[in-house]
Amino acid sequence: MTAERMSRVDTAWLRMDNDVNLMMIVGVWLLAPAITLDALRERVADKLLKYDRFRQKAVADAMGAVWEEDTGFDLARHVLPMTLDIAPGETERHALQRLCGQLATTPLDPSRPLWQFHLIETYEGGSALVARVHHCIGDGIALISVMMSITDGGSDPPTRRRREKEAAEDGDWLTRAVLEPMTGLTVKAIGLTGEGVAKSLDMLANPQGLTGSVEMARMGVQVLSDVAALALMPDDSPTQLKGKPAGHKVVAWGEPLPLDEVKAVGKALGCSVNDVLLACAAGAIGRWLQAQGGNTTGQEIRAMVPVNLRPLDQAWKLGNRFGLAPLVLPIGIANPIQRVYAVRRRMNELKGSYQPLLAFGVLALSGLFIKPVQDAVLGLFAKKATAVMTNVPGPATPLKFCGATLRQTMFWVPASGDIGVGVSILSYGGGVQFGLITDQHLCPEPQQIIDRFEPEFEALTMMTLMLPWGADAT
């Protein structure tokens, strides 16, 4: 197989690793009953390896990097058994969380395909599977597609051969998005509604469809405004979560909240599910900072939220196709109702913004720079934010894997530059849960923040029930 040029954005992610943050997505599957290592390897060989990326290694060259077939590929190097080391007085969950933190700071072998599965055959009456995948292989939406395909009954990736022209253009998607028509493109936002981004992309791709020079001028003004907003955005508020990471990671997750209840609260308040979840996240972080002696009155922190920029039916192609939008979290608002409406206002301000597309362009261009220049560019993003926060929709019904039920799943998003906090929200099987990865220097016990999510949601639910019917707290 001939070498394939890596896209500019994926090249940027490949070179984004630094001493304190590795660009790995780390995920956990909790399975019941237990599965065996042989069954796992058989499934990986049968399903996962049908995706070329998982048999290819990334090879740097003068122009960036290429994907090359690993002629010495050995499945045993990538699907490994692991024994959970449980310290005296430690629960299995705490030991697994400690292991995930260690694996999040352990580099993958750059001379091999950039992924590994670690199977703990005995965990809480079943098994636990820890997956590590470098971000250059794919983003959250792409990897959810992969996850679905390797479960029992999952579909293989499409095998139709793309034309050479299509394959070449795929690596320069940003150019195609701006210069060529994209008929029927659907853009779905993760954590945002995406309606404004979808309209913006459609207009950029089809300028002949604009109603006139007034609309074109309005778009130009908006683009200039968003460029200025990104460039002039002040550094984020100083809190205990903002600082220089030390490079030691700690992870945590909680039990799922019933998604139906979250939807009911959102409907009662005229807000989206994401408004509700992000408001609870802001409340949990704010309460934790207060418990550490911080004064959060009137304070806000900024989280970089990924916005998906691809049709969902194209996720099997892997790679990274998302922009970043700066979302302000009102950690200083104590009233849960006021906080959820403040989040909604912030979300509405982002609709129609070109910032996610501009951020994608920055990532694409940084993939052309030498690493010191790329690090300097991406460092600008780190100064503007305290956290990376992503919300990925998983399947609504529980999945089966090697005959076992996938009872719970969680993943942790990597942070770039000197950002030391990653918040992950994942819906699965009728529930929605939060995961948190932090640098030990900034937050040594992220479970203390996770444990505040459910009380924040309960407080919001109680206050919602106390509102007069038809009331609008805005």
N, C-alpha and C positions, 0 to 999 in steps of 0.2 A: 504494500500500500504506500502511495506517495505521501510525503509530508504535506500537512495542511496548515496554512498560515493562520495563526491565532488572531482573533479580532483585537482591535485597539483597546477596547474596554476590558476584555479578558486579560490582555497583557498587563494593563494597569493593576488589576487585582492580583495577578501572579507576582508582581514586583512590590506589592504593598506590604508584605511581611516586614516587621521590624523587631527590635529587641523586646518590646513589651506587648505587641499584638500580632498574632498570627492570623492570617486570613482563612481560617477554617470554620466551616459550619459544623457544629457538633450536635448530634441528636441522640436521643435514647428511645428505644422501644421496650416496653414492659409486656411480656408475653405469658400467657397461661393456657394450657400447661407448658412444661418445659419443652424446648426443642434441642436437637443435637447439633454438634459442629458439622457432622457429615451432611445432615439435611440442609443446613445453612449454605455450605459450600456448593452443594448440588443446585440449590435454587439460584445462587449468585451466578454460577456457570451457565445455567439455562436461561436466565432472564437478564441480569444486570449487564453481562458481558456482550449482549446484543447492541448495547450503546457503545459506539466506537471510543468515546472519551474515556471509558473505564478500562480500556486496553492500551491507551496511549499515554506517553509521557510528554511533558512540556520541555522543549529544548530551546534555550535562549540563543539568539543570533544577533547580528548587527542591526537588523530591522525590527527586533522585538522578540518574538518567539514563534515556534511552530509546534504543532501536534505531530508526534511520530509514534508509530507502532512500537511497543516494547517487545522486541523479539525474544527477550528472556523472561517474558511474563510468567509469574508463578503465583497461582491463586493462594497458596499457603502463606505468602508474604502479606496478603491483603485481607484475608479472613482468618483471624487469630483467636485461639482460646485465651481466656483470662480468668484468673481467680480473684475474687473480691477479698481484699485484706481488711478484715473488720477488727478495729481496735477495741480494747476492753471498754465496756459501757457504751459502745457505739451501735446505732441501728444499721440495718442493711442499707436503708435509704441514704443515711448520712455517709456511709462508706462509698456508695455508688456516686454520690455527689462529689465527694473528695476525689474519686478516680476521674470523673469527667473533667474536673478542674485541672488535674495533672495532664490529662490527654490534650486539653485545649492549649496547653503551653509546650507540648512535645511536637517538634516539627515532623512533617512527613518526609520521606526519602525523596529528594528532588530528582534522583536518577530513575524513579519508578513512577507509574501512574499515581496521581496525588489523591489517594483515598485508602481508607482502611475500615474494616468492621471488626469489633472486639466482642466476642460472645462470652457472657457469664452464664453458664448452663444452669446454675442453681441460684435463684434469686426470688425471695418472697413466694415460694411455692411454685415458681415458674422459671423463666429465664429473663435476662436483660441483655439487650443488644445495643452497643454504643457504636455509632457511625461517625466517621470523620471524613469530610469531603472539602477539598480546597475550593475556595470561592471562584477561582478562575474556571472551574468546570461548569458551574451553573449557579443561578440565584435561587431564592426560596421557592418561587412558583415552579421553576424547572425541576427542582429536586422533589417537590411534592408529586409532580407527574411521574418521576422515576419511582418514587415510593409506591404509588398506586400500581405501577406496571409489574413490580416484583412480588406483590401480594398474591394470594391464591386467586386464580382466575383473572389476573391482570393481563392487559394487552401488551403485545410487543410493540416497539417503536415502528412507525411506518418504514417500509423497506424500499419504496419507490426511489429510483435514482434521480437526483436533481441534475439539471443541466449544468454544464461547467460555468456558464454565466451566472446562474443562480448561486452556485457555491461561492464564486468569487465575490459577488455583491453582498453575500450574507455577512462578510467580515467588515463591511463598511456601511452598516445599516443606517447610521445617522445621515449620510449623504443621500441614500435612497429615500429616507423618510421626508427629507426636505425637497428633493428635486423631482421625485417621481410620484405619480398618483398611487394612493393606497386604497383601492376600492374595498369598502366593507371592513376596514380595520376597526377592531374593537379594542379600546384601551380601558383596562380595569385597574383602579387604584387599590393599593394595599394600605389601609388606614385612611384613605381619602375616598371621595366619591368618584373622582376621575373624570367627571363630565366635562369640566373646563379643559383639562388636558386633552381629552379626546377631540373636542371641537378645535382646539388650537392646532393639534397635529393634522387634522383633516384640512384645515385652512392652509397650513404651510405646505402640505403635500399637493393641494389642488388650488393654487392661487387663481386659476382661471374661473373657479367657481365663486369667487367673492363677488358681492353685489355691487361693489364700486370702490372708488378711491377712498371714500370715507372709512369704510371697514378696513381697508389696507393700512390706512394711516393710524387707525385705532390699534391695530395689531403692532405696528411699529412702535407706537408710544408705549404699549404694554411691554414689549420686549426690552426696550431701553430702560423702562422703570424696573423691570425684574433684574436686569444686569446690574443696575445701580444698587438695588436692594441687596443682592448677593455680595457685591463688592464692599458696600458701606455698612453691612450688618455688624453691630458691635459684638465684642467678645461676650461670651455667656456669663451669667451671674456667678460670682464666686461662692461655692458651697463646699461641704466636705467631699462631695462626689466629683468635684472639679479639681484636678491637680495632675501631677506627673505620675503615671502608673509605674509600678515596680516590676510587672511582668509575671506575677503569680496570680492565677485565676481561681475564683471560687464560684460555684454555680448553685442554684436553688430552683425549686419549682413547687407549686402547690396543687391541691386537689381541684378538679374542674368545677366551675360554676355552671349551673344549668342554663344552657343557651336560651331556652324558652323564657326564662325569667328575665334575662338580660334584654331580650327583645321586647318583653312586656313593659319594662321600665322605660325603654327608649320610646316605645309607641305612646305611652302615657305622657311623656315629656315633649313629644314632637322632635325627638333626636334620633340619630342613627345608633346602631349597636356600637360602632366605633367611638362615637361621642361618649357613650356610657363607659366603655372600657378604658379609654384614655383618661377620663375624669377620675376613675378609680385609681389608675396608675399614678396620676398626679397627687391624689390624696394620700396614697400609701407612701410615696417618696417624701412628701411634705411632712407627714406625721413622724417618719423615721428621722428626718433631719432635726425636727423639734426635739425628739427624744435624745439626740446627740448634743443638745444644747444650742442648736442653731436657731436663729430668729428668721422665720420664713414670711413674716407679715409683708404682704404686698409683693412678694418675690415671684419670679417666673424663671424657669429654666427651658432651654431649647433642646429638642430632640430631632435628629435627622431621620425622617421617615421615608423609606423606600416607596416609590410609586412605579408600579408595573407599566411598561411601555410596549407590551407585545400582546397579540391575540393569544388567548389561552390555549387554542388548539395547536399552537406552534411551540408549546413549552417543551415538547419532546426533543427539540433541536438543541436544548441546553444552552450554555452561554449566559451572559448577563445582559439584560435589557431592562434596566430600570433607572429612573432618575432619583434625585433626593430633594425632598421638600423640608424646609425648616419649620417645625411645628412648636409653638410655644405652649408649655404646660404650666398652668397657674397653680403652682404648689402652695402659694400663700393664701388661697381662698379656703376658709374652713368650712363654709356651708356647702354641702354636697350638691344641692340644687343649683346654686349660683355657679359652682365650679363646672358642672356639666354644660351649662349654657355658655360659660366663657369658652370652653373647649369648642362648642358648636360655632361660636362666632369666629374663632381662629380658623376652624376648618373652612368656613364659608369664605374667609379672606383668601384662602389658597386656591379656590375654584377660579378657573380662568387664568391662573398664573402659568408662566412659561418656565418658572424656576426648575421644576423637575427635568424638563428637556434641556435647559441650559446646564444643569448639573451633569446630565449624561454627556453633554458635549465636552465639559471640562474633564470628565473621566476619560473620554475617548482621546482627547488631545494629550492628556498626561501620559497615556500609553505610548506616545511617540517620544517623550522626553527621556533623558538619562535619569537614573534613579534619584540622584540628589535633587534635581529639579522637580521630579514628580513628587518626592517627599515634601518639598517646600509648598507645592501647590495644594496637596492634600492636607498639609498642616493648617492651611487657612480654614478648611472645614472643621477641623478638630477644635480650633479656638472658638468657633462660633457655637459649639454645642457641648452639652454635658453627656448626652447619651445617643445611642442609635436605637431606634424602636421600630419593630416590624410586626405586622399582623398578617398571618398567613391562614387562609381558609383551607381546612382539611376536609376529608370526607365526612358526611353527616351520619353514616352508619358505621359501626365497628367492622374492622377488616380482619381477615384470617391470613396467617403467615405460617407456612409449613404445617398446617393443620391446627395451629394454636391461635387463640384470639389475641389480637393486639388491644390490650385493655387500656393502655395509656401511652401517650407519646409526647415528647417534648424536644425542643431544639433550642440552641443558643446562637444568636447572631454575633459575628465578629465585629469589633470596632476598629476603625483605622486611626492612624496617627497616634495622638496621646489621649484619645477618648477611652475612658475606663469603665463604662457602663453599657451593657446591652440588654434591652428589654424585649422579650419575645411573647407574642400573644398568638395562640394557636387554637382554632376550633376543631373539634374532632368528636365524632360519635355522640352528638347532642350536648356536648359540654364545651366550655371555653376556659383555658387556663393560661396562667402567666409563668414565664420563666425569666430568670435573671442571671446574668453573668457579670461579675464585677472584679476589678483588680483588688487584691487583698489589702493593698496599702490604702485604698480609698474607702472600701467597705468590706471588712473582714467577714461579716456574717450577713450575706444577702437574704438569707431565710427570714431575717427580722423584717425586711421590707415586704417579701412575699406574703408573710403571715398577716400583713395589714390590708391586703387586697380585699379579702372576703369581708372583713368588718366594714371597709369603706363602701362596698356594694350593699351590704345590709343596711347601713345608715342611709344610703341614697334611696333604697327601696322603701324604708320606713317613712322617710320624709315625703316621698312621692305619694304614698298611700294617704298621707295626712293632708295633701293639697286638696282644696275644693275642686269639684268636678269642673272641667273646662278652664281651670286657672292656667295662666301663663306666667311663669316666674321671671321672665325676662324683664 
